[in-house]
Amino acid sequence: MASYDLEHPAMTDVELTDVLFALSDPARLAIVREVSEGPLSMAECGATNPALPKSTKSHLMKVLREAGIVRNEPEGRGRKLSLRRDELDERFPGLLDSILR
Amino acid sequence: MASYDLEHPAMTDVELTDVLFALSDPARLAIVREVSEGPLSMAECGATNPALPKSTKSHLMKVLREAGIVRNEPEGRGRKLSLRRDELDERFPGLLDSILR
């Protein structure tokens, strides 16, 4: 599975309401806060919440990826998560700043 | 019904994720954009979307009120809607600016 390329929406197709919805869940917002510090491996991400079942974590990641918030890319034998910060800042100026402060 | 006092949460009890959820629906966001121009009567609000059933509109208003975003108060024989702008700006600096721009 680790080498699968997942689809990422073009930022121009991302709607504000999709971003807000993706960020409106405490577990998803916690992941976004984590990756806002810098890219993380899938294994590291959510490590602050070890009780999170793997399937739940996969679903949270999917919602965040489909909303244009994170990139989820293969890296070595695992996957790397990163925040699409610059693109989001350009499309929705000030939004991440206000949410992550 | 018009004179009923509805409950409004204290802003200190409002969570960021509740606000984001309330704003993540296009119809609710449209209402917030409308009241961001100034208070509106319930009758005026949503007038740009006359196809909106009254029960749907009531539900949208309830979600926005319970998330601390709007005040819904009796005024004369009707009700007045207003954005809790100053309180929201104090609790979540920059958030409304980035969303309403």
N, CA and C atoms of all chains as a GROMACS GRO file, in nm:
protein
  606
    1MET      N    1   0.082  -0.121   0.000
    1MET     CA    2   0.000   0.000   0.000
    1MET      C    3   0.086   0.126   0.000
    2ALA      N    4   0.204   0.115   0.062
    2ALA     CA    5   0.281   0.236   0.094
    2ALA      C    6   0.316   0.318  -0.030
    3SER      N    7   0.326   0.254  -0.145
    3SER     CA    8   0.372   0.329  -0.260
    3SER      C    9   0.258   0.388  -0.343
    4TYR      N   10   0.136   0.365  -0.302
    4TYR     CA   11   0.022   0.416  -0.379
    4TYR      C   12   0.024   0.569  -0.386
    5ASP      N   13   0.000   0.618  -0.507
    5ASP     CA   14  -0.017   0.762  -0.521
    5ASP      C   15  -0.164   0.795  -0.499
    6LEU      N   16  -0.191   0.883  -0.408
    6LEU     CA   17  -0.329   0.922  -0.380
    6LEU      C   18  -0.361   1.051  -0.455
    7GLU      N   19  -0.491   1.072  -0.479
    7GLU     CA   20  -0.531   1.195  -0.550
    7GLU      C   21  -0.537   1.314  -0.456
    8HIS      N   22  -0.490   1.424  -0.507
    8HIS     CA   23  -0.498   1.551  -0.432
    8HIS      C   24  -0.570   1.653  -0.519
    9PRO      N   25  -0.670   1.721  -0.465
    9PRO     CA   26  -0.742   1.818  -0.548
    9PRO      C   27  -0.652   1.937  -0.583
   10ALA      N   28  -0.676   1.995  -0.699
   10ALA     CA   29  -0.611   2.122  -0.732
   10ALA      C   30  -0.668   2.226  -0.636
   11MET      N   31  -0.584   2.316  -0.586
   11MET     CA   32  -0.631   2.412  -0.486
   11MET      C   33  -0.742   2.502  -0.541
   12THR      N   34  -0.741   2.526  -0.671
   12THR     CA   35  -0.846   2.609  -0.731
   12THR      C   36  -0.983   2.542  -0.723
   13ASP      N   37  -0.984   2.410  -0.706
   13ASP     CA   38  -1.112   2.339  -0.694
   13ASP      C   39  -1.158   2.325  -0.549
   14VAL      N   40  -1.077   2.368  -0.456
   14VAL     CA   41  -1.110   2.353  -0.314
   14VAL      C   42  -1.202   2.467  -0.271
   15GLU      N   43  -1.314   2.431  -0.210
   15GLU     CA   44  -1.410   2.531  -0.163
   15GLU      C   45  -1.384   2.562  -0.015
   16LEU      N   46  -1.408   2.686   0.021
   16LEU     CA   47  -1.392   2.726   0.161
   16LEU      C   48  -1.472   2.637   0.256
   17THR      N   49  -1.595   2.606   0.219
   17THR     CA   50  -1.679   2.526   0.310
   17THR      C   51  -1.622   2.385   0.330
   18ASP      N   52  -1.555   2.330   0.227
   18ASP     CA   53  -1.493   2.198   0.244
   18ASP      C   54  -1.378   2.205   0.345
   19VAL      N   55  -1.300   2.313   0.335
   19VAL     CA   56  -1.188   2.331   0.428
   19VAL      C   57  -1.241   2.348   0.570
   20LEU      N   58  -1.344   2.430   0.585
   20LEU     CA   59  -1.400   2.453   0.718
   20LEU      C   60  -1.456   2.324   0.776
   21PHE      N   61  -1.523   2.247   0.691
   21PHE     CA   62  -1.577   2.119   0.740
   21PHE      C   63  -1.465   2.027   0.786
   22ALA      N   64  -1.360   2.017   0.705
   22ALA     CA   65  -1.250   1.927   0.741
   22ALA      C   66  -1.185   1.968   0.873
   23LEU      N   67  -1.182   2.098   0.899
   23LEU     CA   68  -1.119   2.148   1.022
   23LEU      C   69  -1.214   2.150   1.141
   24SER      N   70  -1.340   2.115   1.119
   24SER     CA   71  -1.441   2.130   1.225
   24SER      C   72  -1.447   2.010   1.318
   25ASP      N   73  -1.362   1.912   1.296
   25ASP     CA   74  -1.359   1.795   1.384
   25ASP      C   75  -1.234   1.802   1.470
   26PRO      N   76  -1.249   1.786   1.602
   26PRO     CA   77  -1.133   1.802   1.691
   26PRO      C   78  -1.015   1.709   1.656
   27ALA      N   79  -1.044   1.586   1.616
   27ALA     CA   80  -0.934   1.494   1.584
   27ALA      C   81  -0.864   1.537   1.455
   28ARG      N   82  -0.942   1.585   1.358
   28ARG     CA   83  -0.878   1.631   1.234
   28ARG      C   84  -0.799   1.760   1.257
   29LEU      N   85  -0.856   1.848   1.338
   29LEU     CA   86  -0.786   1.973   1.368
   29LEU      C   87  -0.655   1.944   1.441
   30ALA      N   88  -0.656   1.844   1.530
   30ALA     CA   89  -0.534   1.808   1.603
   30ALA      C   90  -0.426   1.761   1.506
   31ILE      N   91  -0.465   1.686   1.404
   31ILE     CA   92  -0.368   1.638   1.304
   31ILE      C   93  -0.311   1.757   1.227
   32VAL      N   94  -0.399   1.851   1.191
   32VAL     CA   95  -0.353   1.968   1.117
   32VAL      C   96  -0.254   2.049   1.202
   33ARG      N   97  -0.283   2.061   1.331
   33ARG     CA   98  -0.190   2.132   1.419
   33ARG      C   99  -0.054   2.060   1.421
   34GLU      N  100  -0.059   1.928   1.425
   34GLU     CA  101   0.066   1.851   1.426
   34GLU      C  102   0.147   1.875   1.300
   35VAL      N  103   0.083   1.861   1.184
   35VAL     CA  104   0.160   1.875   1.059
   35VAL      C  105   0.195   2.021   1.030
   36SER      N  106   0.131   2.114   1.100
   36SER     CA  107   0.166   2.255   1.079
   36SER      C  108   0.307   2.284   1.132
   37GLU      N  109   0.358   2.196   1.216
   37GLU     CA  110   0.495   2.211   1.269
   37GLU      C  111   0.599   2.161   1.170
   38GLY      N  112   0.554   2.090   1.067
   38GLY     CA  113   0.646   2.033   0.969
   38GLY      C  114   0.596   1.896   0.927
   39PRO      N  115   0.643   1.846   0.812
   39PRO     CA  116   0.596   1.716   0.763
   39PRO      C  117   0.622   1.605   0.865
   40LEU      N  118   0.534   1.509   0.864
   40LEU     CA  119   0.544   1.395   0.957
   40LEU      C  120   0.522   1.266   0.879
   41SER      N  121   0.580   1.160   0.928
   41SER     CA  122   0.544   1.030   0.870
   41SER      C  123   0.405   0.995   0.923
   42MET      N  124   0.334   0.914   0.846
   42MET     CA  125   0.203   0.867   0.888
   42MET      C  126   0.212   0.802   1.027
   43ALA      N  127   0.320   0.730   1.051
   43ALA     CA  128   0.337   0.660   1.180
   43ALA      C  129   0.350   0.759   1.296
   44GLU      N  130   0.423   0.869   1.273
   44GLU     CA  131   0.442   0.969   1.380
   44GLU      C  132   0.314   1.046   1.408
   45CYS      N  133   0.241   1.072   1.299
   45CYS     CA  134   0.123   1.158   1.311
   45CYS      C  135   0.015   1.089   1.394
   46GLY      N  136  -0.043   1.163   1.486
   46GLY     CA  137  -0.145   1.104   1.572
   46GLY      C  138  -0.085   1.026   1.688
   47ALA      N  139   0.048   1.032   1.698
   47ALA     CA  140   0.115   0.959   1.806
   47ALA      C  141   0.074   1.013   1.942
   48THR      N  142   0.026   1.138   1.943
   48THR     CA  143  -0.022   1.197   2.068
   48THR      C  144  -0.156   1.135   2.109
   49ASN      N  145  -0.214   1.060   2.017
   49ASN     CA  146  -0.343   0.997   2.045
   49ASN      C  147  -0.334   0.848   2.007
   50PRO      N  148  -0.258   0.771   2.086
   50PRO     CA  149  -0.231   0.632   2.048
   50PRO      C  150  -0.356   0.544   2.049
   51ALA      N  151  -0.463   0.596   2.109
   51ALA     CA  152  -0.587   0.516   2.115
   51ALA      C  153  -0.664   0.521   1.982
   52LEU      N  154  -0.617   0.605   1.890
   52LEU     CA  155  -0.687   0.622   1.763
   52LEU      C  156  -0.673   0.495   1.678
   53PRO      N  157  -0.784   0.427   1.647
   53PRO     CA  158  -0.772   0.308   1.563
   53PRO      C  159  -0.718   0.346   1.425
   54LYS      N  160  -0.644   0.253   1.364
   54LYS     CA  161  -0.580   0.279   1.235
   54LYS      C  162  -0.683   0.316   1.127
   55SER      N  163  -0.797   0.250   1.129
   55SER     CA  164  -0.899   0.278   1.027
   55SER      C  165  -0.957   0.418   1.045
   56THR      N  166  -0.973   0.459   1.170
   56THR     CA  167  -1.023   0.594   1.197
   56THR      C  168  -0.922   0.698   1.149
   57LYS      N  169  -0.796   0.672   1.180
   57LYS     CA  170  -0.689   0.764   1.138
   57LYS      C  171  -0.686   0.774   0.986
   58SER      N  172  -0.698   0.662   0.917
   58SER     CA  173  -0.700   0.664   0.770
   58SER      C  174  -0.814   0.751   0.718
   59HIS      N  175  -0.929   0.738   0.783
   59HIS     CA  176  -1.044   0.816   0.738
   59HIS      C  177  -1.023   0.966   0.763
   60LEU      N  178  -0.969   1.000   0.878
   60LEU     CA  179  -0.941   1.142   0.908
   60LEU      C  180  -0.845   1.199   0.802
   61MET      N  181  -0.743   1.120   0.769
   61MET     CA  182  -0.644   1.164   0.670
   61MET      C  183  -0.708   1.183   0.533
   62LYS      N  184  -0.801   1.094   0.500
   62LYS     CA  185  -0.868   1.102   0.370
   62LYS      C  186  -0.949   1.231   0.360
   63VAL      N  187  -1.024   1.263   0.466
   63VAL     CA  188  -1.104   1.386   0.464
   63VAL      C  189  -1.014   1.508   0.449
   64LEU      N  190  -0.902   1.508   0.522
   64LEU     CA  191  -0.810   1.622   0.514
   64LEU      C  192  -0.744   1.632   0.377
   65ARG      N  193  -0.711   1.518   0.318
   65ARG     CA  194  -0.650   1.519   0.184
   65ARG      C  195  -0.750   1.565   0.080
   66GLU      N  196  -0.872   1.513   0.086
   66GLU     CA  197  -0.972   1.548  -0.014
   66GLU      C  198  -1.018   1.694  -0.004
   67ALA      N  199  -1.000   1.752   0.115
   67ALA     CA  200  -1.035   1.894   0.132
   67ALA      C  201  -0.919   1.985   0.093
   68GLY      N  202  -0.809   1.926   0.046
   68GLY     CA  203  -0.697   2.008   0.001
   68GLY      C  204  -0.606   2.056   0.111
   69ILE      N  205  -0.622   2.002   0.232
   69ILE     CA  206  -0.547   2.053   0.346
   69ILE      C  207  -0.410   1.987   0.362
   70VAL      N  208  -0.405   1.857   0.343
   70VAL     CA  209  -0.275   1.788   0.356
   70VAL      C  210  -0.240   1.714   0.228
   71ARG      N  211  -0.109   1.699   0.210
   71ARG     CA  212  -0.058   1.606   0.109
   71ARG      C  213  -0.020   1.478   0.181
   72ASN      N  214  -0.050   1.366   0.115
   72ASN     CA  215  -0.018   1.234   0.171
   72ASN      C  216   0.055   1.159   0.061
   73GLU      N  217   0.186   1.153   0.076
   73GLU     CA  218   0.270   1.100  -0.033
   73GLU      C  219   0.356   0.985   0.014
   74PRO      N  220   0.386   0.893  -0.078
   74PRO     CA  221   0.475   0.784  -0.040
   74PRO      C  222   0.615   0.839  -0.008
   75GLU      N  223   0.678   0.781   0.091
   75GLU     CA  224   0.816   0.818   0.127
   75GLU      C  225   0.882   0.694   0.182
   76GLY      N  226   0.978   0.644   0.107
   76GLY     CA  227   1.043   0.520   0.149
   76GLY      C  228   0.940   0.410   0.161
   77ARG      N  229   0.938   0.342   0.273
   77ARG     CA  230   0.843   0.232   0.291
   77ARG      C  231   0.715   0.280   0.359
   78GLY      N  232   0.709   0.408   0.389
   78GLY     CA  233   0.589   0.459   0.456
   78GLY      C  234   0.524   0.571   0.376
   79ARG      N  235   0.459   0.661   0.448
   79ARG     CA  236   0.393   0.774   0.382
   79ARG      C  237   0.426   0.900   0.460
   80LYS      N  238   0.431   1.010   0.388
   80LYS     CA  239   0.462   1.137   0.451
   80LYS      C  240   0.342   1.230   0.439
   81LEU      N  241   0.312   1.296   0.548
   81LEU     CA  242   0.202   1.392   0.551
   81LEU      C  243   0.258   1.533   0.561
   82SER      N  244   0.203   1.622   0.482
   82SER     CA  245   0.246   1.762   0.495
   82SER      C  246   0.126   1.854   0.473
   83LEU      N  247   0.133   1.969   0.536
   83LEU     CA  248   0.028   2.070   0.524
   83LEU      C  249   0.051   2.147   0.394
   84ARG      N  250  -0.056   2.172   0.318
   84ARG     CA  251  -0.043   2.248   0.193
   84ARG      C  252  -0.050   2.398   0.226
   85ARG      N  253   0.038   2.437   0.316
   85ARG     CA  254   0.032   2.569   0.377
   85ARG      C  255   0.036   2.686   0.278
   86ASP      N  256   0.136   2.686   0.192
   86ASP     CA  257   0.150   2.801   0.100
   86ASP      C  258   0.029   2.813   0.007
   87GLU      N  259  -0.015   2.698  -0.044
   87GLU     CA  260  -0.130   2.700  -0.135
   87GLU      C  261  -0.257   2.746  -0.063
   88LEU      N  262  -0.275   2.697   0.059
   88LEU     CA  263  -0.394   2.736   0.137
   88LEU      C  264  -0.389   2.884   0.172
   89ASP      N  265  -0.269   2.932   0.207
   89ASP     CA  266  -0.255   3.073   0.243
   89ASP      C  267  -0.286   3.163   0.123
   90GLU      N  268  -0.251   3.114   0.004
   90GLU     CA  269  -0.277   3.194  -0.114
   90GLU      C  270  -0.426   3.195  -0.148
   91ARG      N  271  -0.489   3.078  -0.132
   91ARG     CA  272  -0.632   3.070  -0.169
   91ARG      C  273  -0.723   3.129  -0.062
   92PHE      N  274  -0.688   3.108   0.065
   92PHE     CA  275  -0.772   3.157   0.176
   92PHE      C  276  -0.685   3.238   0.273
   93PRO      N  277  -0.647   3.359   0.233
   93PRO     CA  278  -0.551   3.434   0.314
   93PRO      C  279  -0.597   3.452   0.459
   94GLY      N  280  -0.507   3.422   0.550
   94GLY     CA  281  -0.534   3.443   0.692
   94GLY      C  282  -0.609   3.332   0.761
   95LEU      N  283  -0.666   3.240   0.684
   95LEU     CA  284  -0.750   3.138   0.746
   95LEU      C  285  -0.671   3.045   0.839
   96LEU      N  286  -0.566   2.985   0.786
   96LEU     CA  287  -0.488   2.894   0.871
   96LEU      C  288  -0.424   2.968   0.988
   97ASP      N  289  -0.376   3.089   0.962
   97ASP     CA  290  -0.319   3.168   1.072
   97ASP      C  291  -0.417   3.182   1.186
   98SER      N  292  -0.542   3.213   1.153
   98SER     CA  293  -0.641   3.236   1.258
   98SER      C  294  -0.680   3.107   1.329
   99ILE      N  295  -0.678   2.997   1.255
   99ILE     CA  296  -0.720   2.870   1.313
   99ILE      C  297  -0.609   2.804   1.395
  100LEU      N  298  -0.485   2.820   1.350
  100LEU     CA  299  -0.373   2.753   1.417
  100LEU      C  300  -0.310   2.837   1.527
  101ARG      N  301  -0.354   2.959   1.543
  101ARG     CA  302  -0.286   3.045   1.642
  101ARG      C  303  -0.304   2.991   1.783
  102MET      N  304  -4.480   3.311   1.901
  102MET     CA  305  -4.340   3.268   1.898
  102MET      C  306  -4.245   3.388   1.901
  103ALA      N  307  -4.290   3.498   1.840
  103ALA     CA  308  -4.196   3.605   1.811
  103ALA      C  309  -4.127   3.661   1.934
  104SER      N  310  -4.192   3.652   2.048
  104SER     CA  311  -4.131   3.716   2.165
  104SER      C  312  -4.044   3.621   2.246
  105TYR      N  313  -4.032   3.497   2.204
  105TYR     CA  314  -3.953   3.401   2.281
  105TYR      C  315  -3.807   3.444   2.290
  106ASP      N  316  -3.752   3.433   2.410
  106ASP     CA  317  -3.609   3.455   2.425
  106ASP      C  318  -3.538   3.323   2.403
  107LEU      N  319  -3.448   3.321   2.311
  107LEU     CA  320  -3.372   3.199   2.282
  107LEU      C  321  -3.240   3.202   2.357
  108GLU      N  322  -3.185   3.085   2.381
  108GLU     CA  323  -3.057   3.078   2.452
  108GLU      C  324  -2.940   3.106   2.359
  109HIS      N  325  -2.846   3.180   2.412
  109HIS     CA  326  -2.722   3.208   2.337
  109HIS      C  327  -2.605   3.167   2.425
  110PRO      N  328  -2.512   3.089   2.370
  110PRO     CA  329  -2.400   3.046   2.454
  110PRO      C  330  -2.309   3.164   2.490
  111ALA      N  331  -2.248   3.154   2.608
  111ALA     CA  332  -2.143   3.250   2.642
  111ALA      C  333  -2.027   3.225   2.547
  112MET      N  334  -1.964   3.332   2.499
  112MET     CA  335  -1.858   3.313   2.399
  112MET      C  336  -1.742   3.231   2.454
  113THR      N  337  -1.720   3.238   2.584
  113THR     CA  338  -1.611   3.158   2.643
  113THR      C  339  -1.639   3.008   2.633
  114ASP      N  340  -1.766   2.972   2.614
  114ASP     CA  341  -1.800   2.829   2.601
  114ASP      C  342  -1.798   2.783   2.455
  115VAL      N  343  -1.778   2.875   2.364
  115VAL     CA  344  -1.783   2.839   2.222
  115VAL      C  345  -1.648   2.782   2.179
  116GLU      N  346  -1.652   2.665   2.117
  116GLU     CA  347  -1.529   2.601   2.069
  116GLU      C  348  -1.506   2.636   1.922
  117LEU      N  349  -1.379   2.648   1.888
  117LEU     CA  350  -1.342   2.676   1.749
  117LEU      C  351  -1.406   2.575   1.652
  118THR      N  352  -1.402   2.447   1.688
  118THR     CA  353  -1.456   2.346   1.596
  118THR      C  354  -1.607   2.363   1.574
  119ASP      N  355  -1.679   2.411   1.675
  119ASP     CA  356  -1.823   2.436   1.658
  119ASP      C  357  -1.846   2.550   1.559
  120VAL      N  358  -1.765   2.652   1.570
  120VAL     CA  359  -1.777   2.766   1.479
  120VAL      C  360  -1.746   2.722   1.336
  121LEU      N  361  -1.638   2.645   1.321
  121LEU     CA  362  -1.599   2.599   1.187
  121LEU      C  363  -1.708   2.510   1.128
  122PHE      N  364  -1.764   2.424   1.212
  122PHE     CA  365  -1.872   2.338   1.161
  122PHE      C  366  -1.991   2.422   1.115
  123ALA      N  367  -2.030   2.518   1.197
  123ALA     CA  368  -2.146   2.600   1.161
  123ALA      C  369  -2.123   2.675   1.030
  124LEU      N  370  -1.999   2.714   1.004
  124LEU     CA  371  -1.967   2.791   0.884
  124LEU      C  372  -1.937   2.701   0.763
  125SER      N  373  -1.936   2.570   0.784
  125SER     CA  374  -1.894   2.478   0.678
  125SER      C  375  -2.007   2.440   0.582
  126ASP      N  376  -2.125   2.496   0.605
  126ASP     CA  377  -2.238   2.468   0.516
  126ASP      C  378  -2.265   2.592   0.430
  127PRO      N  379  -2.273   2.574   0.298
  127PRO     CA  380  -2.290   2.692   0.211
  127PRO      C  381  -2.411   2.778   0.246
  128ALA      N  382  -2.523   2.718   0.285
  128ALA     CA  383  -2.642   2.797   0.317
  128ALA      C  384  -2.621   2.876   0.447
  129ARG      N  385  -2.556   2.812   0.544
  129ARG     CA  386  -2.528   2.884   0.670
  129ARG      C  387  -2.427   2.995   0.647
  130LEU      N  388  -2.325   2.965   0.566
  130LEU     CA  389  -2.224   3.067   0.539
  130LEU      C  390  -2.287   3.187   0.466
  131ALA      N  391  -2.382   3.159   0.377
  131ALA     CA  392  -2.449   3.267   0.305
  131ALA      C  393  -2.524   3.358   0.403
  132ILE      N  394  -2.588   3.299   0.503
  132ILE     CA  395  -2.660   3.378   0.604
  132ILE      C  396  -2.562   3.465   0.683
  133VAL      N  397  -2.448   3.405   0.718
  133VAL     CA  398  -2.348   3.481   0.794
  133VAL      C  399  -2.295   3.598   0.711
  134ARG      N  400  -2.276   3.575   0.582
  134ARG     CA  401  -2.233   3.686   0.495
  134ARG      C  402  -2.340   3.796   0.493
  135GLU      N  403  -2.466   3.755   0.489
  135GLU     CA  404  -2.574   3.854   0.488
  135GLU      C  405  -2.574   3.938   0.615
  136VAL      N  406  -2.571   3.871   0.731
  136VAL     CA  407  -2.578   3.948   0.856
  136VAL      C  408  -2.448   4.021   0.887
  137SER      N  409  -2.340   3.984   0.817
  137SER     CA  410  -2.214   4.058   0.840
  137SER      C  411  -2.224   4.202   0.789
  138GLU      N  412  -2.324   4.228   0.705
  138GLU     CA  413  -2.346   4.364   0.653
  138GLU      C  414  -2.423   4.450   0.752
  139GLY      N  415  -2.480   4.385   0.854
  139GLY     CA  416  -2.560   4.458   0.952
  139GLY      C  417  -2.678   4.371   0.992
  140PRO      N  418  -2.740   4.401   1.108
  140PRO     CA  419  -2.853   4.320   1.155
  140PRO      C  420  -2.966   4.316   1.052
  141LEU      N  421  -3.035   4.205   1.051
  141LEU     CA  422  -3.146   4.184   0.957
  141LEU      C  423  -3.264   4.127   1.035
  142SER      N  424  -3.383   4.155   0.985
  142SER     CA  425  -3.498   4.085   1.041
  142SER      C  426  -3.494   3.942   0.987
  143MET      N  427  -3.552   3.852   1.062
  143MET     CA  428  -3.560   3.712   1.018
  143MET      C  429  -3.624   3.704   0.880
  144ALA      N  430  -3.724   3.790   0.855
  144ALA     CA  431  -3.793   3.788   0.726
  144ALA      C  432  -3.701   3.829   0.610
  145GLU      N  433  -3.616   3.930   0.636
  145GLU     CA  434  -3.524   3.976   0.530
  145GLU      C  435  -3.413   3.874   0.504
  146CYS      N  436  -3.369   3.809   0.610
  146CYS     CA  437  -3.256   3.720   0.599
  146CYS      C  438  -3.292   3.597   0.514
  147GLY      N  439  -3.204   3.564   0.421
  147GLY     CA  440  -3.232   3.452   0.332
  147GLY      C  441  -3.323   3.491   0.217
  148ALA      N  442  -3.353   3.619   0.208
  148ALA     CA  443  -3.442   3.666   0.101
  148ALA      C  444  -3.379   3.643  -0.036
  149THR      N  445  -3.245   3.633  -0.035
  149THR     CA  446  -3.174   3.603  -0.161
  149THR      C  447  -3.198   3.458  -0.204
  150ASN      N  448  -3.254   3.379  -0.114
  150ASN     CA  449  -3.280   3.239  -0.145
  150ASN      C  450  -3.424   3.206  -0.108
  151PRO      N  451  -3.520   3.258  -0.186
  151PRO     CA  452  -3.662   3.246  -0.149
  151PRO      C  453  -3.712   3.102  -0.152
  152ALA      N  454  -3.631   3.012  -0.215
  152ALA     CA  455  -3.674   2.872  -0.222
  152ALA      C  456  -3.650   2.799  -0.090
  153LEU      N  457  -3.583   2.865   0.003
  153LEU     CA  458  -3.548   2.801   0.130
  153LEU      C  459  -3.674   2.780   0.215
  154PRO      N  460  -3.709   2.653   0.243
  154PRO     CA  461  -3.828   2.631   0.327
  154PRO      C  462  -3.807   2.692   0.465
  155LYS      N  463  -3.917   2.735   0.526
  155LYS     CA  464  -3.908   2.803   0.655
  155LYS      C  465  -3.846   2.712   0.762
  156SER      N  466  -3.878   2.584   0.758
  156SER     CA  467  -3.826   2.493   0.860
  156SER      C  468  -3.674   2.475   0.843
  157THR      N  469  -3.630   2.473   0.718
  157THR     CA  470  -3.486   2.463   0.691
  157THR      C  471  -3.415   2.587   0.743
  158LYS      N  472  -3.475   2.702   0.713
  158LYS     CA  473  -3.416   2.828   0.757
  158LYS      C  474  -3.407   2.833   0.911
  159SER      N  475  -3.513   2.790   0.978
  159SER     CA  476  -3.511   2.787   1.124
  159SER      C  477  -3.398   2.700   1.175
  160HIS      N  478  -3.377   2.587   1.108
  160HIS     CA  479  -3.272   2.497   1.154
  160HIS      C  480  -3.133   2.558   1.132
  161LEU      N  481  -3.113   2.621   1.016
  161LEU     CA  482  -2.985   2.687   0.989
  161LEU      C  483  -2.956   2.793   1.096
  162MET      N  484  -3.060   2.869   1.130
  162MET     CA  485  -3.045   2.976   1.230
  162MET      C  486  -3.011   2.918   1.366
  163LYS      N  487  -3.071   2.803   1.397
  163LYS     CA  488  -3.047   2.739   1.527
  163LYS      C  489  -2.900   2.695   1.537
  164VAL      N  490  -2.849   2.635   1.431
  164VAL     CA  491  -2.708   2.591   1.433
  164VAL      C  492  -2.616   2.711   1.452
  165LEU      N  493  -2.645   2.818   1.380
  165LEU     CA  494  -2.561   2.939   1.389
  165LEU      C  495  -2.569   3.003   1.528
  166ARG      N  496  -2.689   3.002   1.585
  166ARG     CA  497  -2.706   3.060   1.720
  166ARG      C  498  -2.634   2.975   1.824
  167GLU      N  499  -2.652   2.844   1.816
  167GLU     CA  500  -2.592   2.756   1.916
  167GLU      C  501  -2.439   2.751   1.906
  168ALA      N  502  -2.386   2.786   1.788
  168ALA     CA  503  -2.241   2.791   1.772
  168ALA      C  504  -2.185   2.928   1.812
  169GLY      N  505  -2.272   3.016   1.860
  169GLY     CA  506  -2.226   3.146   1.907
  169GLY      C  507  -2.202   3.248   1.797
  170ILE      N  508  -2.249   3.219   1.677
  170ILE     CA  509  -2.218   3.307   1.564
  170ILE      C  510  -2.319   3.421   1.548
  171VAL      N  511  -2.447   3.389   1.566
  171VAL     CA  512  -2.547   3.495   1.554
  171VAL      C  513  -2.631   3.508   1.681
  172ARG      N  514  -2.681   3.629   1.700
  172ARG     CA  515  -2.784   3.653   1.801
  172ARG      C  516  -2.918   3.656   1.729
  173ASN      N  517  -3.017   3.595   1.791
  173ASN     CA  518  -3.152   3.590   1.735
  173ASN      C  519  -3.245   3.639   1.845
  174GLU      N  520  -3.290   3.765   1.833
  174GLU     CA  521  -3.362   3.830   1.942
  174GLU      C  522  -3.497   3.883   1.896
  175PRO      N  523  -3.592   3.884   1.987
  175PRO     CA  524  -3.722   3.942   1.950
  175PRO      C  525  -3.706   4.091   1.919
  176GLU      N  526  -3.778   4.135   1.819
  176GLU     CA  527  -3.780   4.278   1.786
  176GLU      C  528  -3.918   4.308   1.730
  177GLY      N  529  -3.993   4.386   1.803
  177GLY     CA  530  -4.129   4.415   1.759
  177GLY      C  531  -4.207   4.285   1.748
  178ARG      N  532  -4.273   4.267   1.636
  178ARG     CA  533  -4.351   4.145   1.616
  178ARG      C  534  -4.269   4.036   1.546
  179GLY      N  535  -4.144   4.065   1.518
  179GLY     CA  536  -4.061   3.966   1.451
  179GLY      C  537  -3.936   3.934   1.530
  180ARG      N  538  -3.834   3.895   1.460
  180ARG     CA  539  -3.707   3.863   1.524
  180ARG      C  540  -3.594   3.931   1.448
  181LYS      N  541  -3.490   3.965   1.521
  181LYS     CA  542  -3.375   4.030   1.460
  181LYS      C  543  -3.253   3.940   1.471
  182LEU      N  544  -3.181   3.929   1.362
  182LEU     CA  545  -3.058   3.850   1.358
  182LEU      C  546  -2.939   3.942   1.350
  183SER      N  547  -2.837   3.913   1.431
  183SER     CA  548  -2.714   3.992   1.419
  183SER      C  549  -2.594   3.902   1.440
  184LEU      N  550  -2.484   3.941   1.378
  184LEU     CA  551  -2.359   3.868   1.391
  184LEU      C  552  -2.292   3.908   1.523
  185ARG      N  553  -2.239   3.811   1.596
  185ARG     CA  554  -2.169   3.843   1.723
  185ARG      C  555  -2.023   3.877   1.690
  186ARG      N  556  -2.010   3.973   1.603
  186ARG     CA  557  -1.880   4.004   1.542
  186ARG      C  558  -1.770   4.038   1.643
  187ASP      N  559  -1.797   4.134   1.732
  187ASP     CA  560  -1.692   4.178   1.823
  187ASP      C  561  -1.648   4.064   1.916
  188GLU      N  562  -1.747   3.990   1.966
  188GLU     CA  563  -1.715   3.879   2.055
  188GLU      C  564  -1.635   3.770   1.983
  189LEU      N  565  -1.677   3.740   1.860
  189LEU     CA  566  -1.606   3.638   1.781
  189LEU      C  567  -1.464   3.684   1.748
  190ASP      N  568  -1.451   3.812   1.714
  190ASP     CA  569  -1.318   3.864   1.680
  190ASP      C  570  -1.225   3.858   1.801
  191GLU      N  571  -1.284   3.877   1.918
  191GLU     CA  572  -1.199   3.873   2.037
  191GLU      C  573  -1.158   3.729   2.069
  192ARG      N  574  -1.253   3.637   2.054
  192ARG     CA  575  -1.222   3.497   2.089
  192ARG      C  576  -1.140   3.426   1.982
  193PHE      N  577  -1.169   3.456   1.854
  193PHE     CA  578  -1.098   3.390   1.743
  193PHE      C  579  -1.044   3.498   1.648
  194PRO      N  580  -0.937   3.566   1.689
  194PRO     CA  581  -0.890   3.681   1.610
  194PRO      C  582  -0.859   3.642   1.465
  195GLY      N  583  -0.913   3.722   1.375
  195GLY     CA  584  -0.883   3.702   1.233
  195GLY      C  585  -0.970   3.601   1.161
  196LEU      N  586  -1.043   3.519   1.237
  196LEU     CA  587  -1.118   3.411   1.173
  196LEU      C  588  -1.228   3.464   1.079
  197LEU      N  589  -1.314   3.548   1.132
  197LEU     CA  590  -1.422   3.599   1.047
  197LEU      C  591  -1.368   3.682   0.932
  198ASP      N  592  -1.264   3.761   0.959
  198ASP     CA  593  -1.204   3.840   0.851
  198ASP      C  594  -1.162   3.749   0.736
  199SER      N  595  -1.099   3.637   0.769
  199SER     CA  596  -1.047   3.551   0.662
  199SER      C  597  -1.162   3.479   0.590
  200ILE      N  598  -1.268   3.449   0.663
  200ILE     CA  599  -1.379   3.374   0.602
  200ILE      C  600  -1.472   3.465   0.522
  201LEU      N  601  -1.488   3.587   0.568
  201LEU     CA  602  -1.584   3.677   0.501
  201LEU      C  603  -1.520   3.762   0.393
  202ARG      N  604  -1.392   3.754   0.376
  202ARG     CA  605  -1.325   3.844   0.278
  202ARG      C  606  -1.373   3.812   0.137
   0.00000   0.00000   0.00000
